[in-house]
Amino acid sequence: MAPQIKKIIKSEFKKANFKSFLFFLLFSSVIWLIVQFSQQYTEILEIPVKYENFPQDKLITEKESTLEIRVQQSGFQLAWFNLFTHKVKLDLSELPADSSYLKYNLLENHYDLVRNLPIDLNKAEFLEKEILIPFQMKSVKKVPVIPEIQIKYAPGFSSEKKLTLLTDSIQISGSQEVLDSVSEVHTKTVNFEDVDQDLLEEVGIKKPKKISLYQDKIHFRLEVEKFTERKMQIPIEVINAPPGININLYPAEVELSFKVSLAKYNLVEQLDFQIVCDYKDLIEDQEFFVPKIVEKPDYVQGLHISPRTVEYIIKK
């Protein structure tokens, strides 16, 4: 029994020593890490700088750069900094420039640039005095805006005027080669359904590739009125008949239906229209004419002739 007891006691003593060893090893490691991370270190940090608000008249191919800062901070601060991805933004719209570069003076403006970074600026040193952003001057020209706006009116409504762009042309910029290939820009495609009142809306402009727009939205206006249908009997006139030939038409007049705004309903008269049959349009052995409207008021729309063809007899 005695040897077995000694063996058990010896085994338990070894286990206790091993646990104590692990505890003191871990404890000393933690103390060492705290001491090391509490010390001050000098390190060069590379921070990405993203450019934004590019000047419209300048062609800038670089979208970002890197800012190098020498800092003196504790190990804890450096570890915390490196734990996350940091990026600063640089507004290019108001930067001074020479003939080739936009310039950002770091000595004067560094606080505004990096104030949100978790570093002590009093112990930071910028390795460069300024950020230089190379550019080329863009060419500029004015192009018309083409609307891609679809209007479907509610029953009984329409407009006698075309849709009006309040800005019918805009300035664009880019390389001369690209500008030469652009003669117009288009609005984004928009659709309006069941329109029964005036429109004053904003619409975006599609941006061509490698082109800068001086404005990316414009306004348009459309005046909408109540419309109604009206019908009138209009006599037909034969034109371009050879000398000595008389042509009788059957019928001699047609019914013309059209839409007109209520405000101008009573302004429309028979003499405002001219419907003709052109002798030159006849094909050999053709037994009918197709009447054509050659004159009408600008404010009527949706014109329809009935019947669509008329017969004729030639008398010499």
Secondary structure as GFF3:
##gff-version 3
##sequence-region A 1 316
A	DSSP	alpha_helix	2	38	.	.	.	ID=ss1
A	DSSP	beta_strand	40	52	.	.	.	ID=ss2
A	DSSP	beta_strand	58	59	.	.	.	ID=ss3
A	DSSP	beta_strand	64	74	.	.	.	ID=ss4
A	DSSP	alpha_helix	75	82	.	.	.	ID=ss5
A	DSSP	beta_strand	88	91	.	.	.	ID=ss6
A	DSSP	beta_strand	101	105	.	.	.	ID=ss7
A	DSSP	alpha_helix	106	114	.	.	.	ID=ss8
A	DSSP	three_ten_helix	121	123	.	.	.	ID=ss9
A	DSSP	beta_strand	124	126	.	.	.	ID=ss10
A	DSSP	beta_strand	130	134	.	.	.	ID=ss11
A	DSSP	beta_strand	136	137	.	.	.	ID=ss12
A	DSSP	beta_strand	139	146	.	.	.	ID=ss13
A	DSSP	beta_strand	149	153	.	.	.	ID=ss14
A	DSSP	beta_strand	157	158	.	.	.	ID=ss15
A	DSSP	beta_strand	164	165	.	.	.	ID=ss16
A	DSSP	beta_strand	169	174	.	.	.	ID=ss17
A	DSSP	alpha_helix	176	180	.	.	.	ID=ss18
A	DSSP	beta_strand	185	186	.	.	.	ID=ss19
A	DSSP	beta_strand	190	195	.	.	.	ID=ss20
A	DSSP	beta_strand	199	204	.	.	.	ID=ss21
A	DSSP	beta_strand	212	213	.	.	.	ID=ss22
A	DSSP	beta_strand	217	222	.	.	.	ID=ss23
A	DSSP	beta_strand	225	239	.	.	.	ID=ss24
A	DSSP	beta_strand	246	250	.	.	.	ID=ss25
A	DSSP	beta_strand	253	261	.	.	.	ID=ss26
A	DSSP	three_ten_helix	262	267	.	.	.	ID=ss27
A	DSSP	three_ten_helix	270	272	.	.	.	ID=ss28
A	DSSP	beta_strand	274	278	.	.	.	ID=ss29
A	DSSP	three_ten_helix	279	281	.	.	.	ID=ss30
A	DSSP	beta_strand	288	289	.	.	.	ID=ss31
A	DSSP	beta_strand	292	295	.	.	.	ID=ss32
A	DSSP	beta_strand	301	306	.	.	.	ID=ss33
A	DSSP	beta_strand	310	315	.	.	.	ID=ss34
###
